[in-house]
Amino acid sequence: MNGYSKQKSCKSLERTVSSLKNHWSDMNRACKVYETCLKSVMQGPISGMQQGNLDDAAKTMYEARSKDK
């Protein structure tokens, strides 16, 4: 493997690692929001704002999963 190929390979790997970090960051954030909303749901009726947060969390998880494919 020549120097150019190694450099190109390293840059590709860096992009992949960066993409995975962003993906898991999004998933962690969505899961935390989902957990908070789920706890609220377990305690009783949810407000419109809580429903919106739950919808946002589900959308974020779906989008992150779709990017992975």
C-alpha positions in Angstrom: 0.0 0.0 0.0 1.5 3.4 -1.0 1.4 6.5 1.1 -1.5 8.0 -0.8 -3.6 4.8 -0.3 -2.8 4.8 3.5 -3.7 8.4 3.8 -7.0 7.9 1.9 -7.8 4.8 4.0 -7.1 6.8 7.3 -9.4 9.6 6.2 -12.1 7.2 5.3 -11.8 5.5 8.7 -11.9 8.9 10.5 -15.1 9.7 8.7 -16.6 6.4 9.7 -15.6 6.8 13.3 -17.0 10.3 13.3 -20.3 9.1 11.8 -20.6 6.4 14.4 -19.9 8.8 17.2 -22.7 11.1 15.9 -25.0 8.2 15.4 -24.6 6.9 19.0 -24.8 10.5 20.4 -28.1 10.9 18.7 -29.3 7.5 19.9 -28.3 8.2 23.5 -30.0 11.6 23.5 -33.2 10.1 22.1 -33.2 7.3 24.6 -32.8 9.7 27.5 -35.7 11.7 26.3 -37.8 8.6 25.7 -36.9 7.3 29.2 -38.0 10.6 30.8 -41.3 10.6 28.8 -41.9 6.9 29.6 -41.5 7.6 33.3 -44.1 10.4 33.0 -46.5 8.1 31.1 -46.2 5.5 33.9 -47.3 8.1 36.4 -50.5 9.2 34.6 -51.8 11.1 31.6 -49.3 13.0 29.6 -49.4 16.6 28.5 -49.1 17.8 24.9 -45.5 18.8 25.5 -44.6 15.4 26.8 -46.3 13.8 23.8 -44.3 16.1 21.6 -41.0 15.0 23.3 -42.0 11.4 23.0 -42.7 11.9 19.3 -39.3 13.7 18.8 -37.5 10.9 20.6 -39.1 8.2 18.4 -38.3 10.3 15.3 -34.7 10.7 16.3 -34.2 7.0 17.0 -35.9 6.1 13.6 -33.7 8.6 11.7 -30.5 7.4 13.4 -31.4 3.8 12.6 -32.2 4.7 9.0 -28.8 6.4 8.6 -27.2 3.2 9.8 -28.6 1.1 6.9 
